[in-house]
Amino acid sequence: AGAALRLAVTKRAANDPRTRQWAVTGINLAGSLVLGAISSWPGSGARSRLLLGTGFCGGFTTCSTMALESASLLRSNSFRAFAMHMILNALGCCAAAMTGSRVALALAKTR
């Protein structure tokens, strides 16, 4: 399901290489947020973490496509876009995972 959703999102952005790279970044950020939440949700068992984390999020996010898009930006001498792409994918995904974790823990406390 995750890979199918990624395909649908990237197909919508595929016509313009400038939007395709940002679609991949958005996918990686969203997947990191969800994975952070799944991994921190109290009471979530190992099975659900594997199914949703490894299965859905693993299929949804993609490091290889991010690397391909980054190389494409370098080949086209788009150095500023390359730098932003790398920063958002590296630091942004870490921040998104931490945010997802904190949101899950805060929501669990209100129950």
Phi, psi and omega per residue, in radians:
A1 nan -0.683 -3.134
G2 -1.129 -0.756 -3.141
A3 -1.154 -0.659 3.112
A4 -1.140 -0.697 3.103
L5 -1.158 -0.729 3.096
R6 -1.059 -0.760 3.126
L7 -1.047 -0.765 3.139
A8 -1.092 -0.750 -3.135
V9 -1.169 -0.795 -3.099
T10 -1.237 -0.526 3.079
K11 -1.122 -0.647 3.126
R12 -1.132 -0.560 -3.095
A13 -1.704 -0.023 -2.983
A14 -1.178 -0.386 -3.086
N15 -1.200 -0.422 -3.100
D16 -2.199 1.976 -3.107
P17 -1.015 -0.470 3.139
R18 -1.229 -0.552 3.106
T19 -1.535 -0.458 -3.131
R20 -1.061 -0.780 -3.126
Q21 -1.108 -0.613 -3.136
W22 -1.334 -0.475 3.036
A23 -1.130 -0.748 3.108
V24 -1.106 -0.727 3.102
T25 -1.082 -0.781 3.117
G26 -1.081 -0.704 3.095
I27 -1.073 -0.831 -3.126
N28 -1.119 -0.674 3.106
L29 -1.153 -0.810 -3.135
A30 -1.119 -0.754 3.121
G31 -1.104 -0.665 3.105
S32 -1.161 -0.688 3.093
L33 -1.073 -0.840 -3.134
V34 -1.129 -0.750 3.141
L35 -1.113 -0.680 3.067
G36 -1.061 -0.730 3.128
A37 -1.170 -0.780 -3.130
I38 -1.071 -0.745 -3.064
S39 -1.230 -0.366 -3.087
S40 -1.863 -0.113 -3.087
W41 -1.154 2.076 -3.137
P42 -1.078 2.391 3.102
G43 1.509 -0.119 3.094
S44 -1.306 2.235 -3.089
G45 -1.414 2.965 -3.136
A46 -1.061 -0.627 -3.124
R47 -1.136 -0.798 -3.129
S48 -1.201 -0.616 3.084
R49 -1.138 -0.687 3.101
L50 -1.150 -0.801 -3.104
L51 -1.118 -0.916 -3.071
L52 -1.403 -0.710 -3.097
G53 -1.296 -1.082 -3.110
T54 -1.278 -0.766 -3.096
G55 -1.215 -1.187 -3.061
F56 -1.218 -0.976 -3.073
C57 -1.171 -0.626 3.102
G58 -1.121 -0.633 3.085
G59 -1.364 -0.509 -3.098
F60 -1.347 -0.852 -3.113
T61 -1.455 2.834 -3.088
T62 -2.723 2.055 3.078
C63 -1.401 -0.634 -3.093
S64 -1.151 -0.708 3.104
T65 -1.187 -0.655 3.080
M66 -1.060 -0.740 3.119
A67 -1.133 -0.713 3.112
L68 -1.108 -0.776 3.118
E69 -1.114 -0.670 3.107
S70 -1.107 -0.780 3.109
A71 -1.091 -0.667 3.109
S72 -1.099 -0.708 3.102
L73 -1.120 -0.712 3.110
L74 -1.139 -0.740 3.123
R75 -1.072 -0.555 -3.132
S76 -1.608 0.204 3.123
N77 1.031 0.527 3.096
S78 -1.635 1.223 -2.999
F79 -1.185 -0.658 3.119
R80 -1.150 -0.788 3.110
A81 -1.130 -0.656 3.088
F82 -1.060 -0.827 -3.126
A83 -1.076 -0.789 3.129
M84 -1.114 -0.721 3.134
H85 -1.049 -0.802 -3.123
M86 -1.185 -0.757 -3.129
I87 -1.105 -0.828 -3.126
L88 -1.122 -0.681 -3.131
N89 -1.247 -0.655 -3.103
A90 -1.428 -1.119 -3.086
L91 -1.270 -0.685 -3.120
G92 -1.098 -0.716 -3.141
C93 -1.191 -0.639 3.063
C94 -1.123 -0.781 3.126
A95 -1.119 -0.681 3.130
A96 -1.141 -0.715 3.114
A97 -1.122 -0.725 3.103
M98 -1.131 -0.703 3.121
T99 -1.123 -0.790 3.101
G100 -1.019 -0.726 3.120
S101 -1.095 -0.814 -3.135
R102 -1.147 -0.688 3.110
V103 -1.122 -0.770 3.131
A104 -1.060 -0.780 3.139
L105 -1.147 -0.674 3.115
A106 -1.171 -0.714 3.116
L107 -1.144 -0.662 -3.132
A108 -1.152 -0.559 3.134
K109 -1.224 -0.478 -3.114
T110 -1.419 -0.100 -3.120
R111 -1.521 nan nan
